[in-house]
Amino acid sequence: MVRHWLTGLIVGLISYGVLASEFELSSSVSASRLTQNDTVVLTLSVNGADRDLYSSIRRPDLSKQFSIVSTSQSSSFSYVNGVSNRSRQYRYTLRPIKPGIFIIDPFSVVYQGKTYSTKPIRMVVRKGTTNVPPTVQTPVVKRPQPKQYKNIFIETKVSTTNIYLGQSIDYSVKFYRRVSLWSSISIDQQDMLGVWQNALPVAKERVVRKNGQRYYELELMNKKIRPLNAGNFEIPPLTARFMVDPFSGEYELQSQPIALTVNDLPQPIPSSFTGAIGHFDMVVGSPNISLDSNTINLKITITGSGNIAAIQAPIIQDTPQYRVLVSPVSESPSTEQHFDYVIIPKITGDITMAPIEFSYFSESNQSYMTLTSRPIKFYATLDSISPTDAGFQSQEDIQFLQKNTVLHQLMALLHHRFVVIVFLLINACAMLMLVLPMIKQRNIRFMAKQSPKKRIIRAIHLMSDQTSLNDMEKVLIDVLVHVSDYSQQGIHPKDVHDALINAGYSDAIVQGTLQWIKNSQRQRYSDVKSDQANHSNADSLKRLLNLIVVEKGAK
């Protein structure tokens, strides 16, 4: 009687601990004092999350203090009384670049609307070398196995084991039991290198019939895995640990390792191939002219079966008549993909786009198939654009629109209001000549009081949700001009990249800036306008510009 009461009390306490577990983000190092030739393991732990947050975690920049030797990750999973809890660890093996006292800045992540951060870590790196002690072999402890495998077992399922480079597989591990468990289930699996993997939600525990009997089925792992290189690849086994009762010890089960064969695609690969493998159809919509910005919106829809989520947008090359931007990919069912393009004309008049090609590799035919659209025609005009429109002023691509004929200019000269307009312009110029010296003198006095760094920091600080994209770009250009050799009046991604690289900025800063430019262009030409998107752009740009100013310092 006492034994059953004690067992129930322990189970209740364990269950309460799992139910009461909250989200937690923490970081630690294996050593806080080391010499220059040592390595140290930085571990980031995420507990209590209902999904993998790795892509959302904001990581500190370690490139100036340490070189990253290797990375790995592991996870554990517990399930008690219908409540699941996951814990993930991300490990970075670091080697100091030089001696000194270093502070590893906090990791941070936003989870369920709340921001969590780790504490900064102080490390002391000294000159010299350390004698490496001899490696001590740790004896392997064999854990007891379940007495009846038919009552508890693991099954591993994959959609296929033979794929082409660019394809992904579905990977799932399920746990089956016919007996009650005294403890939660914890899982562990070695990290898979050289793959792209997307963790999907796992199915809740349910009752199923297996081998003619009732079993509790619990999905432990559910992923899409896409190898990044051709060759042979193995998915390591997943280990599950649990206890049936407090007196028989801990049990351990392992899933079967999965061997994959990843084949290279046949050569030659068509220039219009963007990674599609399967069978697809392409529909090119009619061009839609936007009167607000004088741009042409074009939508291409790819439907079919295969790795549709991994394919890239069909290629449309820039020409002397127009420039092409790709807008955000629309959310769509797994059987189709939408790609939105913005065509920015560089001339006015009739423009004909060459047929658009899209190639895919057909597994059934073992060859490449190419889909081709009809030529696309549209008419570009300047008549709908106001010269004072802010969007027009900030986009150099639209500014070099040219008239194909002087007829429009002659019509304007003959207009009956031309004389009135000229008279007003003369008066405006006269007033400007009187006021301009006073404004200039006032600006000189004001600018003399502020250093360039203060002006930059003030401009960054004043950015908010209400700041337009044009004004955000102006602030970005001002910062680039001040901290690098950037000399353009507009945003040119390649020149921005070269300027930041030449100025010695880290790769994280460079890639973050280019990503912001890409996101802002997408938002500018997207059909869907959102206050939340503008808030995200302003917030991310403020963080980037603050990092740029801090990393190099604005003089």
Order of alpha helices (4+ residues) and beta strands (2+ residues): alpha-beta-beta-beta-beta-beta-beta-beta-beta-beta-beta-beta-beta-beta-beta-beta-beta-beta-beta-beta-beta-beta-beta-beta-beta-beta-beta-beta-beta-beta-alpha-alpha-alpha-alpha-alpha-alpha-alpha-alpha-alpha
